[in-house]
Amino acid sequence: MLIPGEPKSGAPNVVSIPLVNPITASALSFDRIADLYDRVRCGYPDQLFDDIVTFTGSSSLKRALEIGCASGQATKPFATHGIQIVCVEPGANFARLARQNLAAYKNVEVVCASFEDWTGNPQSFDLVFSANAIHWVDREIRVRKTAQILRPGGTLAIFRNFSMQNNSAIERAIRLAIGGPPPTDKEPKRWPRENEIRKSGFFDKVQKRRYETSIEYDANAYVDLLSTLHRYNNIPLENRTEGFRKIQEIISDNRGTIEVRYATQLLLARRKLRPSWWQRLLPDSDHRL
């Protein structure tokens, strides 16, 4: 069963599909800075990918779907395992960049579409994963749809990076210079919670894991990083430019570098082998979108 919008056999790997979802439109603001995003955004720890493969079972992991692949940072570690991967990415620039970065992997296909508009055959994937992207997907669709395309026993893996605030003198000076909302390590409002996954009735063995790392940036690289953060998008350009100039001066006066500590949060869940009792009363409920 295919939903209209999936590429037909023989179509090019990248397919453009009209987007009307306002949340998706907001997410596409990052697409304008795709190359910068690829250059400065923090990647993900190797242990995270090892843990996902172990949780799924390496012998069972043949096909995966990625929701919002961006430039392919989280795709490549899975691609090196020889897994067949379909990447669904709504941004045309990100889709182009992902194809470029993943050109060496013939087992990866990039589809330019929103997850809401795309589907494949039910129960056709062993793993569905999303890195820093699932919160842009319509919450009325995301869990039910991932459950639909996962085989029973398959894995849902959702993860994100966030910077940890230690309220140091340099961080306080930077906040004063740039203004805008203060950084926070709280989950985004639209980020899936464990209860959302559990209460859907489709998943069990829900668990969280956390990893920590740090990266040192010079003044220019740090300002480039801030330019990719959504919370600064609403600051008027003139104020933002002046704020970034002040931040460069602050970092230059602080030995020329700033260390950013990151935490990566992973949410894992397993597709139930049997649906919940209320789903068994509706035999076709697993195929409804």
N, C-alpha and C positions, 0 to 999 in steps of 0.2 A: 504494500500500500504506500503510495507516494502522495504527498501534499503538493498542489501546484506551487511552482517556484523552485523545485529541485531541478538542477541541470539535467538535460536529457543525455543519453549515452552519446559519446562522441563530441560533446560540446567542449569549449575551451575550459581550462582549469579555473579561470577567474570569470565569474558571472556577476554582472551588476543587476540588482533588483531594487525597485523603488522602495524608499523608506518613508513611513508615515508616523511611526511611533515617536512621540516627543522625547521620551527617555533616550531612545536610540539617537535622536538628533542631538541631544546634549552630549552623549558619549562621543559623537563624531567630531566634537570640537578638538579632540586630541589628534584627529586625522590630519589636521592642518600642520601639525608639527611632528609628523611621523618620524622623520630622519633624526631630529633632535631627541625625541623620546627614545629611539633605539640606541642612541649614543650615550645618554647619561643615566637612564633609569637602571636601578639595581636589578640584577638577575636573581636567581633562586638557588638555594643550597643543593648540592649534589645529594645529600642525605634525604631530602624531601622526595626526590624522584625515586631513589632506591626504596623508600618506605611505601610509596604508592605501588610500585611494581610488586613488592613483597605482599602487600595487602591484597592486591588483585590476584596474585599467583602468576609467576613469570610464564609458566607453561600455558596459562589460560588467556594471556594478553596478546591478542592478535590484531584487533582493530580498535581504534580510539577516535573519539570526536573531541575537538577542542572548540570551546565557545569563546570567541574574541581572542584570536591569536596575536593581534597587534603585529609586531615585527618578527615574531617567531622565537622570542627568547625562551619561552617554556616549551616550545615544540621540539627543538633540536635534541634535548636530552632523551626524549622518548623516541625520536626518529633514529637515533644511533642504535637503539635496540632492535631495529628492523620492523617496528610496529607500523601497520598501515594506518595512516592518520588523515582524517578529513578536518581541515581547519575552516571554521565559519567566522568570517571577519567582515563587519559592515563597512569599514572604511576603505575606500579605493586606494588611497596612498599606502595604508598599512598592508593591504592585500598585495600590492605591487612589491613592497619592501620584503614581505614575508616570502614571496616567491623567489626573490633575489637571494635572500639569506639562506633559503632552504633548497636552492637549486640542485645541490649535490644529492639530495634525498629523493629518489624516484618513488618512494613509498609515501610521500606527502602530497596531498591535494589541497589547494586553497580555493575556497568559494567565497566570493564577495557578496554577502547577504547578512541580514540580521538573523539571529537565532529564531526569532518569532516567525520569520517568513520561510525558513528552511526546515525540511525534515528528510529523513531517510526511512528505510524500512523498519518496522517495529522489531525490537530485540536483536538488532544487527551490530551492536557495539559491546565490547567488553569493558570499556572505560570511557567515561565522559569527564573531561577536566576543563577547568577554567582558572586563569590566573589574572587577578585584578580586573575582572570583567563581568562576572555574573550579576553584580548589583545593577548593571545597566539593562538587564533583561526584565521584561514584564513579570512581576512576581506572581501573577495569576497563571502564568504559563510555565515558568522555568523548571519547577520541581516535577510537575506532571509530565512535561515533555521529555525531560531527561530520563524519567522512569520508563517512558514509552519506548525509547530507542535503545535502552540498555537490556541486555539479556538478563534473565534471572541469575543472581549471583554476581552480576557485574558491579563495577565500582564507580561511584561519583566522588570526584576529588576537586575541592574548591580551595584556592589559596590566594593569599595576598601579602604584600609587603607593607610595612608602615614604619616610619621613623620613631624611635623612642626618645621622648623628651626628658632631659635631666635638669632643666631650668638653670643651666650654667650662665655665667655672666655674658658670654658671647651669644648664647641663644636669646637671652633677654634683650641684648642690644640689637640683634637682628629683627626681633619681633617689633621693637619700637621703630626701626627703620622702614619696614615694609608695610606695617599696619595690616588691615584685613583681619579675618577671623584667626584666632590662635590655632596652631597645630594641635592635633589631638590623636591619641592612639585608640580612641573608641571606634568600634565598627561603624562603617557608613550605615545610615538609616535603612537603606535598601539591601544591605548585606544579609544573606540567608543565615538564620540562626539555627542552632541544633534542633530546637522545638519545631521549626517549620519543616525540617526534613523528617523528623520522627512522626509528627502529626499527619503528614501526608498519607501515611499508611503504606507507602511503596518501599520504604527503606528500613533497615535495621543495622545493628553494629555501628552506630554513629559515634564518632570519636574525634577529638581535636589533638593536634600536635603543634609544637612551637619550636622555632629555630632562630638563632641570633647570629648576627655578623656585623661588621662595620666596614665603612669605606671612607677614605680620606680624599677630600676634594680641594683643589685650589680655588681661588676667588672666582675665576671665570666659569669653571665647571659647576660650582655650586649655584651660581646665578642661572646657568643653563638648566640645572635641575629644578630650581624653583619655577622656571618658566613653563615646566611641564605639569605643574600641580594645579588641580582644578580650583582650589580655594583662592588662587590669586587672579583668576580669569575676570572677576567682576571689579577689580581695582582699576580705576581709570588709567589709561596708558601712560599719561604724563606722570602721575603719582607712582606708578609701578616702575617706570624707567628711573626716576629719581631714587626710589627706594632701593632698587638693585645697585645703583651706583654707590649708595651709602654702605650697602652690605659688602661690596667689593673692598671698600676702604677698611671696614671693620675686620675682614678676614686678612687683608694685607698687613694690618697692624698686629695680627695674632699669628705671627710666624708664617703667614701666607697660606695656611691651610686650615680646614675645619674637618673634624671627624664626625661622621653621621653614623649612629648606631641603628641598625635595622632589626626588626623582628618579622619573621614570616609565620603566618598562621595558616595551618592546614586543617580543613574539615573533610573527613572521610565518611563514606556511608556505603553500605552494600545493598544492592537491589534484592528485595525479598524473593525467595524461591517460590513462595506462594503469596497471593494477595491477601490483604486483610479481609476479615469476614464480610464487611460491608461491600467490599469490592467484588467478592465472589457472588454477591446477589445480583451484580450487574456485569455479566460475562464480558461485555465489550467495552467496559469502562477504561481498560488499559490502553485502548486505541483511540480514545477521544481527546481532542485538543480544544 
